[in-house]
Amino acid sequence: MEEVRVPIVTLLVNGGVGSLEAVAESISLIPLVTIAGSGRAAEVIVGLHKHYSTKSKQSKTSDSSPLRKDLEDIYRRCMDADASDSAVEYMCTIVTHINQVRVNTGRPAIA
């Protein structure tokens, strides 16, 4: 029997900490599309994408205090709550795979 390969993506609209966990667990294998403006966890991902998509891999994977502070600030802005240690870990994982993230703004692409 011939193997059939089917492309898949994860789609994130709104969400909470559980959504960040699910994305962190799958992002190394499955690309993510997140909808800007849909709220909460989706906005966290949009913030991570804006902040880290142009930074070097080394600066994204360091375990430094400035990185943690940046992640906590993004989380607090988007979720209106303080980030737990697990939420920061999920965000660190997502940042290391930020090239797997696409943000849909709802605006048509210009050809």
MOFENKA-V632678 format. One record per residue. RES is the residue in one small letter. SS is DSSP state (alpha for helix, beta for strand, coil for the rest). Layout:
BEGIN
res=RES ss=SS
res=RES ss=SS
END
This chain:
BEGIN
res=m ss=coil
res=e ss=coil
res=e ss=coil
res=v ss=coil
res=r ss=coil
res=v ss=coil
res=p ss=coil
res=i ss=coil
res=v ss=coil
res=t ss=beta
res=l ss=beta
res=l ss=beta
res=v ss=coil
res=n ss=coil
res=g ss=coil
res=g ss=coil
res=v ss=alpha
res=g ss=alpha
res=s ss=alpha
res=l ss=alpha
res=e ss=alpha
res=a ss=alpha
res=v ss=alpha
res=a ss=alpha
res=e ss=alpha
res=s ss=alpha
res=i ss=coil
res=s ss=coil
res=l ss=coil
res=i ss=coil
res=p ss=coil
res=l ss=beta
res=v ss=beta
res=t ss=beta
res=i ss=beta
res=a ss=coil
res=g ss=coil
res=s ss=coil
res=g ss=coil
res=r ss=alpha
res=a ss=alpha
res=a ss=alpha
res=e ss=alpha
res=v ss=alpha
res=i ss=alpha
res=v ss=alpha
res=g ss=alpha
res=l ss=alpha
res=h ss=alpha
res=k ss=alpha
res=h ss=alpha
res=y ss=alpha
res=s ss=coil
res=t ss=coil
res=k ss=coil
res=s ss=coil
res=k ss=alpha
res=q ss=alpha
res=s ss=alpha
res=k ss=alpha
res=t ss=alpha
res=s ss=coil
res=d ss=coil
res=s ss=coil
res=s ss=alpha
res=p ss=alpha
res=l ss=alpha
res=r ss=alpha
res=k ss=alpha
res=d ss=alpha
res=l ss=alpha
res=e ss=alpha
res=d ss=alpha
res=i ss=alpha
res=y ss=alpha
res=r ss=alpha
res=r ss=alpha
res=c ss=alpha
res=m ss=alpha
res=d ss=coil
res=a ss=coil
res=d ss=coil
res=a ss=coil
res=s ss=coil
res=d ss=alpha
res=s ss=alpha
res=a ss=alpha
res=v ss=alpha
res=e ss=alpha
res=y ss=alpha
res=m ss=alpha
res=c ss=alpha
res=t ss=alpha
res=i ss=alpha
res=v ss=alpha
res=t ss=alpha
res=h ss=coil
res=i ss=alpha
res=n ss=alpha
res=q ss=alpha
res=v ss=beta
res=r ss=beta
res=v ss=beta
res=n ss=beta
res=t ss=coil
res=g ss=coil
res=r ss=coil
res=p ss=coil
res=a ss=coil
res=i ss=coil
res=a ss=coil
END
